Amino acid sequence: MLNGNLEVENLATAIPMVETAQLNANLPEPDWHQTTASLSRFAYQHQYEGAMVLESPLSKFRITLLDWKASALLNLLAQPQSLGKLNIFPDLSPEIIQQFLHLLWTTNFLTIEPEPLSLQLWEFHNLLFHSRSRSGRHNYPTVYIDKFIDKLPQFPVVKPPMSDKIIPLPQPNLQVIIQGDFTLTQAIETRKSIREYNDTHPITLEQLSELLYRTARVKETSRLEDKIDEVLEYDFEEQSNRPYPGGGAMYELEIYPVVRHSEGLEAGLYHYDPLNHQLEKITDNNPDVVTLIKDAHLASGEEGIPQVLLVITARFGRLFWKYRSVGYTLVLKHVGVLHQNLYLVATNMGLAPCALGGGDSDLFARATGLDYVEESSVGEFILGSLPNPDSPTATEASASCVQPTEPQSTSDITSITASVGFPASTQPTKFATAEIAPSENKPTILHPHDLDDRIPGLTNLRNQTLGDPRITIVILDGNPDHELSCFQGANISKVFPYWHDTPQPIYPEDYATFREIDNSGIKGEEKQKKLKAALPKPILNRIQGDNHVCHITSTIIGQENTPSPGIAPNCRVINIPINTTGKEEEFISVLNLARAFELALDLGANIIHCAACRPTQTGEGEDLLTQAVKKCQENNILIVAPAGNNKGECWCIPAVLPGTLAVGAIKDEGKPFKFSNWGGNYQIDGIMAPGENILGAQPATEEPKRKKGTSMAAPVMTGICSLLMSLQLQQGKEVDAEAIRAALLNTATPCNPDEVEEPERCLRGVVNLLGAMNLLFGQPSVTISFAGDRVTRTENSGYSAATVIPQVQGAGEAGGVEGAGGAEGAEGAGEAGGVGEAGGAGGVEGAVIVTDSLCISQSTAALVTPSAKVESQTSSVTASTAHSGIVYALGTLGYDFGSEARRDSFKQLMSAVDIDGSIVPANPYDARQMVDYLDQNRDEARSLIWTLNMDLTPIYAIEPKGSFAAEVYEMLLLMLNGQTEAQDSDEFVERISIPALRTNRTVELFSGQIVPVITLRDLRGMYGWKVNTLVNAALATVAEEIQEVPQEDLHRCLASFLNRVYYDLRNLGQTSRDRALNFAATNTFQATSTFAEAIASGRELDTIEVDKSPYCRINSDCWDVKLKFFDPENSRRSCKVFRFTIDVSDRIPVTLGNVKSWSVPI
């Protein structure tokens, strides 16, 4: 029976959810025998606190079902039923069933009469959502913090990156924009939905960037406890502030631009990072992405196809942990205010905006791979350029509107915004001016760094950029531990050198042993003895290299909020280990360093950080290495290297080479270290940077370490240079490596002679970052015109590539010897004295020692495992070529045995020879004897390692392959035989050309040298010649065309050209540039006509240049070889340039077109 009108015994109980709940007891009781009733379409049954309950948005009661029979009766009531039809249970009397109906009727769960129109208009889910997201009809909690407060860290204030394909966005200058913006009233009154677009002039990347920046960026992050003096009961973690309001400052909304047609941005699906103001590309166009655009087109009325669709999603957990029943309604409210932001800003910018009423959340989940329950789309907004250029828009803005800017005080912004009709609270408080000059007010530190106080201007620079992933830094050193937390999330990879094999990993116990000794406080020779006793020498060398490169890599790219934060965490780093053998001599090998620089060039480097120090007391490097460095510099690559820690007793290559940026070390107090090298070219191309107490990572441990030395100062400069390059890109400029180097050197602050005993030790001076930034970016002139659907940007860059002005120093710098005595002198000598000193609190990292007047590098490199594939990214710098794997090299032929056993086997098999009547054992190193033996035993040629040599140094191992391998071996034998002929013989071979393909294999020669293997599959392009014979053949071929030219002069010039290519411009023949140059040397017939014309006019060869050809056939790789001739007898006469184009896309290069010539001024 019904007790108190709330319970039907053993069947159901009605529980009031709110205090205003009342039964409809005053209504006349229906005659249940005559009346048919059905369950309201708004009623729903679900599990609640372990029981089945019945609820409805029309009722303020919750019916608890006490027996399964109650659910069965409700099932019958899905259709109109009378009391008699419900009497189906023998143990339930008609009276009990009638009481159950009465309970449902008085609590508004039954429908007897037709619904009124006001109720018919409601869908079930709409009315339920309305009632449950508002108070008054339920007792579900709106806020419930206790239950999920411990889960909050799972929902960070900013969503982690979704992709490593980053597109940085230019930051608008709000101060300038505000001056030309509509008032709030104008924007509101002008706002309207526009669904047509101008596809001839689509929305630009700059416009999309400004729209996102003004409407949805993270203006600041903070903690609630920092704003409230009282003690909080809960830790609400980090919160953010954005241009639109958000419940509890949780900000759960994310924006995903779906781009169909935009100027400056590829089609595809992106995610907007509101903190760093950048896009993360998730995917290119695929069927799901295309369908998203099509659906938006249909939903907007099938007028114009949207150029950009902004899909707004909610990370529900970010909001729902706190707001329970009202959580979803808050999401939709946030979408509404964000839509209004987008409308008003887009209207100001002269764009075509339109909010959509719905979208396919499941389709979007498939396109992005998002969990529908965790994060789902909740709003859509379409964009494009205005179809009518005369549509009203904000006035023209003159000055820098898209440049990264410095923070300005909130009061300054408020005074401006109040004058144009926007409340100050709605305006951003950062990035208000493009001036780089130091402000009177101390700038806000957005990204604190350990070096902020030691490098004035670093805060300003890092406030504007933390780097750009389009800037690639290649580090030539050892093998860093990429598993460290400071590298997690970084754009970092390794490329294994093709000339070395993969090393075995080092055991963690060995790292621990090294750290224990290194941190024990023992120094100098005693430490070295303990290390050598505890670890094998190759392992010790590798560990020292690992420590070295971990430290410098983390200094450059270590991620924020980790034990070892870096200066430019958003740049891209590629580590190339150049000592994977544990042998010290491998680290500074000329051939290996040259290979490493060329590999870095092929990888698209913008900066090469070379930690190696090849000692020199002359300041001059070997030609092979010097040419590799010069080639990188010609390709707009900045080379940064430590000056070395030898107290000026010798210098380091490549640091001392012209055009590099050599870095010396200064103490925290601002004085140069005594051990920091100086003199020579360092006085022209050297700069000082902090090199004491530099924080960095160690392998196999999360514990960072502070070290000192020029090797610690150099990565500081590399990080700064990468930020300056990033800022160039983000301001829409091309990367200019030389401008950055020149700006840093020309603005460096010389040491005060009153404070520094030997000011020349400061090289050009101490880094002056503010001065360099002013020189590079100061006083820019930019005009941005927003006219209709177009943005016109006129820019006069605020910097010029100033040339380096040498500072003439006093005599004796190059050979200066440090003064005697002094604590610093003793420390410098002691710390630099031990080979392999890894440095520490009192150690000098990467120091070198002086032994018998020769400097031996202490730096060591580590070994590396093959890395994952490195994806190239678009850069503003055009490298010489992508690495093709093709080789077209010049040199001489040689052979090697590889081992003593192989050599001895040849010695035993070769016949004894008769020398002056005496029979002596065969000598396998005698090329003539080897030729005779191989001529009789052709198959034995496969047992030799055939090498291509340059100046007697093997650079490649030649491996004939394929069906023509026998013919290739025979050609190699003929070439070797030609090299044994007398030089005056017509059969003498002085030089050969080898067109081949590179492999990822290497081979160790008998000497221990490791060289890469190249493969030859046929005879095409294999030539052997003598310079004089080749010249004679060329002259004979074109004899009729050059009758007026003296043969002797032409012969001399041609021979000089061929020898110059081989000796002065020698190279490995790997890059497209080098292959074009080498082929030009073999194609003497075309060069002959060029020389003939030049010599006939009285000119001599001056320079040889190879540049990428601006015109080329499709799928070809064309290069222009330019020969410049001058008149040695008339310095005022113009020079003559001859150009012929070579396509090097195939293994055998080919010339294109005829030779072109023109005159140029001297």
C-alpha positions, 0 to 999 in steps of 0.5 A, a space after each residue: 500500500 502507499 505509505 505517506 504517498 511516497 512508497 508502494 510496498 516492496 515495489 517502488 519508492 519516490 524520493 524527493 530530489 529538491 525541497 520544492 518537490 510536491 505530489 499531484 495529490 490534489 488532481 482527481 484520481 483517474 479511473 484506472 480500469 477505464 483509463 489507459 496510461 503510458 510512461 512519459 517519453 521523457 522518463 528514463 531508467 538508469 543505475 544510480 548508487 547501486 539501484 535502478 531508478 526512474 527519472 524525468 526532467 518533468 519530475 522533481 522525484 527519483 523513483 527507486 525500483 525495489 523489485 524487477 517486477 517494477 521494471 517489467 511493468 514500466 516496460 509494458 507502459 511503453 504503450 498505453 495500457 489499462 489496469 487490467 492489462 498490467 495484472 500479469 503477476 500472480 503475486 501482485 494484487 490489482 491494488 498494488 499495481 494500481 498504487 504503483 500507477 498512482 505513484 507514477 501519476 502523482 510524480 509526473 511519470 505517466 502520460 494520460 492526455 495528449 502533450 501540450 504544444 509547448 511540450 511537443 516542441 522539446 526533444 527528450 535530450 534537450 529537456 533533460 540537458 536543460 533540466 540537469 544543467 540548471 538547478 531546481 529539479 535535481 540534486 546532482 552536484 554542480 561542483 564536486 572537487 574532492 572526487 577528482 582533485 588528484 586527477 587534475 595533473 592528467 589534464 594540463 593547462 596546455 595540451 601536449 604537442 600532437 605532432 613534431 611538424 611545427 609551423 611557427 606563426 608570426 605574432 601581431 603587434 597589438 599596439 599598432 592593430 588597436 590604433 586602426 581597429 573598429 570600436 566595439 560598437 562598430 564591430 558588433 553592428 558590422 558583424 554578419 555571417 558571410 559564406 562566400 569567398 575569394 579563392 583568387 586571393 585566399 586567406 593568408 597565413 598571417 591573417 589566420 595567425 592574427 585571428 588565432 592570436 587575438 582570439 584564443 592565445 594563452 596570455 599568461 599562466 599562473 597558479 591560484 595561490 599566487 594571486 590569493 593571500 589565503 591558504 587554499 584547501 586544494 592545489 588547483 595546479 596551473 591555470 591560464 588567461 586567454 582573450 575569452 572568459 572560461 569557467 574556473 580559468 580551466 580553458 578546456 577548448 582546443 582549436 583545430 584549423 582544417 585548411 583547404 585553401 590558404 596562401 602560405 599554408 598547405 592544405 591539411 589538418 592542424 592543431 593550434 598551440 595557444 601557448 607558443 602560438 604555432 600550428 602542429 600539422 596532424 595530417 595532410 588531406 585525406 578522405 576524412 579531412 576532405 569530408 570535414 570541409 564538405 560537411 561544413 559546406 553543406 551545413 553553411 547552405 552550400 554557398 562558397 566552399 570554406 577556405 578554413 574550417 576551425 573545429 573547436 573541441 573540448 578536453 572534457 576532463 580539464 573542466 569536468 573534474 571540477 564542474 559536474 552537472 553543469 560541466 557540459 553547459 559551460 563547454 557550450 557557453 565557452 564555445 559561444 563566447 569564442 565564436 563571438 571573439 572570432 566574429 568580432 576579430 574576423 570582422 575587424 580584419 576584413 575576413 568572411 566569418 560564419 559559425 556553424 550550428 553543428 558538425 560530425 564529432 565522430 568523423 572528426 574523431 576518426 580524422 584526428 584519432 582522438 578519443 570521442 569521450 576524452 576530447 570531442 568536437 563541440 563547435 565549428 567556425 568557417 573562414 575565408 577571404 571576403 568575396 568583395 574587396 570593398 567590404 568594410 574593414 579596419 583601416 590601414 595599419 602602418 608599422 610592424 604588425 606581424 613581427 615578434 614583439 617585446 612585452 609592455 606594461 599592462 598600464 600602457 596597454 590599458 591607456 591605449 585600449 580605453 581610447 578605442 572602445 575596448 575594455 582593458 580587461 579584454 586586451 592582451 597584456 604582452 607583445 606590444 612593441 617591436 622595439 628591441 632596444 632595452 626598455 626602462 622597465 625590466 622585461 617580464 621573464 616569460 622563460 627564465 634561464 640560468 644565463 639570464 643574468 650573465 648575458 644581458 638581452 637573453 631574456 628579451 630574445 627568449 621572450 620573443 622566440 624559443 627557437 624555430 624547428 626550421 632551424 637545424 643545428 648539426 652537432 659534430 661530437 660524440 653520442 648523447 643519451 637521448 633518453 634523458 628527460 631534457 631531450 624528451 619532446 625535443 626535435 632531436 635525432 642522430 645520423 650515424 656516420 657512414 664511414 663507421 660501424 655501429 658500436 656496442 652500447 656502453 653498460 650503465 655500470 661503466 657510466 656509474 664507475 666513471 661518475 663516481 671517480 669523476 665526482 670524487 674530487 680527485 684531479 689531474 694525473 691521479 684522476 686519469 690513473 684511476 679512470 684508466 685502471 677502472 675502464 678500458 681505454 676505448 670505453 673510457 674515451 667513449 664515455 668522456 665523449 658521451 659526457 661532453 656531447 650530452 652537456 653541450 647538446 642540453 645547453 642548446 636544446 634541453 627542454 624547459 622545466 627539466 634538470 638541464 634546460 637549453 637556450 633554444 629548446 624549439 630548434 632542431 638538432 641532429 647529432 653526428 657522432 664522429 668517433 665511434 671507434 673510441 680512438 682519439 685519432 679518429 675524432 680529429 681525422 682530416 678525412 672524417 671531419 671533411 666527411 662530417 661537414 659535407 654530411 651536415 651540409 647534405 642534412 640541411 644544416 643552418 648551424 654546424 657546431 663542431 666540438 672537435 679541435 684539430 691542433 695547429 700552430 700555423 692557423 692553416 688547415 689541410 686543403 680537404 678540410 678547409 674546402 669542406 668548411 668553405 663549402 658549408 660557409 658558401 651555403 649560408 651555414 654558420 660554423 661555431 667551434 670552441 677556441 680550445 683550452 691551450 693557453 694560446 700555445 696552439 689553436 684549433 681547427 676549424 675554430 681558427 679558420 676564417 669565416 667561422 665563429 670561434 668562442 672563448 670562455 670568460 669567468 662569471 666575473 667577466 674576465 677571460 680564463 687563462 686557458 682560453 686560446 687567443 691570438 691569430 685569426 681568433 682576434 678577428 673571428 673570435 668572441 667570448 661567452 660565459 664558460 664557467 658554471 654552465 649547467 648541462 646533462 650527463 649520460 645515464 643519469 638525470 643529475 645535471 652538472 656544472 662545467 667550465 671551458 671553451 667547449 661549454 661556452 661554444 654551445 651558449 653561442 650556438 644557442 644564441 645564434 639559433 635563436 637569432 636565426 629563428 627570429 629572422 624566419 619568424 619575421 618573414 626574413 631569409 636566414 642570413 648566417 653571415 649577417 648574424 656572425 658579423 653582427 655578433 662580432 662587430 658589436 662585441 664589447 672589448 675588455 677594459 685594459 684597466 680590468 683585464 691585464 691582457 685585453 687581447 685575450 678577449 678576442 673581438 670582445 664579449 658577446 653583446 646580445 642587445 647590440 647584435 639584436 639592434 643591429 639585426 632587427 632594430 628600426 625595421 620599417 614595415 607597412 601592413 595594409 588590410 584592404 578587403 580580402 587582401 593583406 599587403 606587406 611591404 618590408 624594409 629590413 632593419 639590418 644589413 649584413 655588415 662585414 667583419 671589421 678586423 681589429 688589428 692587435 699588437 705584435 706577438 699575439 699569435 705566439 703569446 705565452 702566459 705569464 708565470 705564477 698565479 692561482 689562475 695560471 696554476 689552475 688552468 695548467 693543472 686542469 688542462 693537463 690530463 688527457 681525457 679530463 672530463 671536467 667537473 666543478 673544477 675541471 675544464 671540459 674538452 681541454 687540450 694539452 701540449 706535448 713536444 710542441 704539438 697540441 693533442 686534442 683531449 676532446 673525444 667523441 662517443 659512438 652511436 647507434 643508427 638513428 631513426 630516419 630524419 625527416 627534412 623540413 622546409 628551411 629558408 636556406 637552400 643547401 647545395 643538394 639533397 644527398 643523392 648517394 651518387 659519387 663522381 670522384 677523381 683520384 688515383 687507383 690503389 689496392 689494399 689487403 685488409 689484413 696480414 693474412 690476406 697480404 701473406 696469401 698473395 705473397 705466397 701465391 705470386 711467383 718469385 721475380 728476377 731482379 738483376 739476375 737474382 730471384 727474390 720473393 714477390 712483393 705484393 706492394 709492387 703494383 707492377 708485380 701485382 698487375 702481372 699476377 692479376 693478369 694471369 689470375 683474373 679472379 684474384 682481383 676480387 680478393 683485393 680491396 680496390 681504393 680510390 685515393 686522393 694524395 695517396 690517402 684512400 677515400 673510397 673502397 671500390 666494389 664492382 657489382 652486378 653482371 658486369 663486375 668482371 668487366 669492371 675488374 678488368 678496367 681497374 686492372 688496366 687503370 692500375 697498369 696505366 699508373 705503372 707506366 712511365 710518365 712520358 708513355 702514351 699509356 700512362 694514367 695520371 688520373 681516373 674518374 669513378 662514377 659510383 653509388 654510395 652504400 651504408 657500408 665501410 671497410 677497414 684497411 690494413 692501416 686501420 683506416 676506415 673508408 666507405 664502400 662505393 659500388 660500380 656496376 658498369 664501365 660507363 664514365 670510368 676514365 683514366 688519363 694523363 693531363 697532357 694527353 687529354 689536353 692534346 686530344 682536346 686540342 686536336 678535336 677542336 683544332 679547326 675552330 682555334 687556329 688563331 690561338 697559340 697552341 702553347 698558351 692554350 695547352 698551358 691553360 687547359 693543363 692548369 685548369 685540370 690540375 687546379 680542379 684536382 689539387 686546389 678544388 679537390 673534393 669527395 665528389 658526393 654533392 651535386 656541386 662537386 660532381 658538376 665540378 669534377 665532370 667539368 674537369 673530364 669534359 675538356 672538349 667543351 672547356 677547350 673552346 671556352 679557353 680558346 676564346 678567352 686566351 685569344 682575347 688575352 685573358 687568363 683563368 681567375 676563378 671557378 664557381 659552381 652554382 645551382 642553375 635557375 633553369 633545369 629540365 624536370 626531374 633533373 639536377 642542374 648546375 652552372 660551372 662558371 669560369 672567370 677570366 681576367 686580363 693580367 696586363 690590364 687591371 681596368 679591363 672587364 673580366 669574361 665569364 663563361 658558363 656551361 650547365 651540367 645535369 648531375 641527376 644521373 650517375 653519369 653527368 651530362 652537359 646541357 646547351 651551349 657555352 654562354 659568355 658575358 663580360 663583368 666588371 672587375 
